[in-house]
Amino acid sequence: MEILSYVIKGAMEHKDSMGTGSLIVPGELQRMTAGTGITHSEFNPSTTDSLHFLQIWIVPEKNGLRPGYEQRVFPIDEQRGKLVLIASQDGHNDSLTVHQNVSLYAGRFDNGQAISHSFGPQRNGWMQGVRGSVLANGEELRAGDGGALSGGETLKLRARSDAEVLLFDLN
């Protein structure tokens, strides 16, 4: 598995059998390749603050990958009003590398802001509502909701409140 951890609120501590230890906070993304095997733990290090995060599992393009770890900061202010690439197959634009033909974008929008994203003819999409409410091609998505888009379609997104979304551009 390719395991992506995206913290929405709070902080998550990570420890693994490769000797990696880190703290992940909002505005960061972590990728762990489980590959041929890894032992790890993730937990809320705080006894007073809550933790809210998404853990995304993606089947890798091939079996037998060496376990790996990567974490990067994607400043929240740079995500405002647009979709920012945070993970991709080749790690372009300083995104994390995922061993699969996927591009993952994060975006934060003020109420009323609008953007569009075109998918190639052989590409599909999945949008995950993280916070707030958006209209995605006329359909309302709230935090926790997801929506699929089929090949060649253009996503037209408009925030109905301050909102945060993740967009997967998939094979």
N, C-alpha and C positions, 0 to 999 in steps of 0.2 A: 504494500500500500504506500501511496504518497499521502501523508497526513499533514494537512494545513490547519494551523491553529490561529484564530482571529479573535482577539479580545475586544469585547464591546465595552465592558465596564470592569474596573478593578485591575488585578494583576494575577498572572498565572506563573507559577514556578515550574520549571522543567528540569529533570535529571534523567540521564540515560547511561547505558552500559558502555558507551563510547567515551565517557568522561565529560560529556557536555552538561553544563548547568547554566540556566539562564532565567531571567525574569522577562515575561512578555506583557506588554501594556497596550492600551489603545494606540493605534497609529503604527503598530508593528505587525508583521506576519512571520510565522515560523513554518518551515517545511522540514519534515522528518521523513526520510525514505526508510521504511522498515526493511525492505529488501530481503536478504537472506536471514535476517533475524536481529532483533534488538530488544532489550528490556528497557522500559522507561516508566517514569511516573510524572504526572502533572497534577498540581494541586494549588489551592488557594493558600498562600503563605500568611494571610491576615486572619486574625481571630475576631476582627471587628468589621472589616469591609467585605461586601459581597463580591462575587466574581460571576460575570456573565460572558460566555464566549461561544463561538461556533467552532466545531471541529469538523473538517471537511475531509472525507476519504475519497481518494481517486485511485482507480486501478492503474498501475503503471503500464507502459507500452510493452514491457517485456519482463519476464521472471528472472530471478537471480541477481538483481542489482545489489551492489554493496550498500550497507546501511550508510545513511548520510544525514546531515543536519545543516540547516541554513536559516538565518534570521536577519531581518532587515527592517529599518525604520522607514516608513512612508508618511512624512509629516501630514498631519490632519489638515492644516491650512492649504496644502498643495492639492488636496482632494476636493476643495470647495468648487462647486459649479461645473465639475467635469468628472469623467471617468479616468482614473489613473491605473495603468497596468501595474499589478503587484506580483503576478506570477505568470510564467510562460514556459513553453517547451525549451526555448533556447536562451532564456534569461535576458532577452534584449530590454533596452531602456532601463537597465538596473533593476529588473524584476527578479524574483526568486525563480530558480530553475525547477520545473516539474517534469518528471519523466512521462509525459503524455502530451498529446496534441490538444492543449487547452490554453486559453488566455483568460486570466482572472483579473477583473477590474474592480476597484472600489471607488465609490463616489459619495459625496456629501452635498446636499442641495438645500438652499433656502427656499422657503415657501414661494411658489410661483416660478422658480427657475425651471428651464426646459433644455433638454439635449436630445440628440438622436445618435444611434449606433447602427450601422449597417452590417449585416452578416453576409458572408460570401454564399454563393449558391449551394455549396456542399457543407455549410456550417449551420449549427443550431445554437440556441441560447437558452440559458436558465438565469432568471433574475431572482435574487433572494432579498426580501425586505429585511433590513436590520433595525432601523428606527423610523418612526414617523409614517407618513403615507405618501404614496406616489400614484399617478396614473401611468400605466404602461400600456400603450396602444389602446387607451380608453378604459382599461380595466384597473380598478383600484387594488393596490397591494399595500398591506400594512406590515408592520414588524412581524416577522415569523412566516409571512406568506411567501410563496414562490410561484413563478410563472414560466412556462416554456414558450419558446419561439422557434419556428421551423425555418429551414434553409431559405436563404435569399430575402428573408423578411427584414425590415428596418424597425428597430425599437424606437418609439417616440415616447420619451419619459418627461413627465412634468410633476414637480413636487407639489403636493397638496398641503404640506406642512414642512417644517424643517425635517429632512429625511436623510437616511444613509442606506445605501444599497450595495450589493455585490452582484456583478454580472459575469457569467461564465460564457465564453465564446468557445463552442465545442465542435469536434468533428462529427 
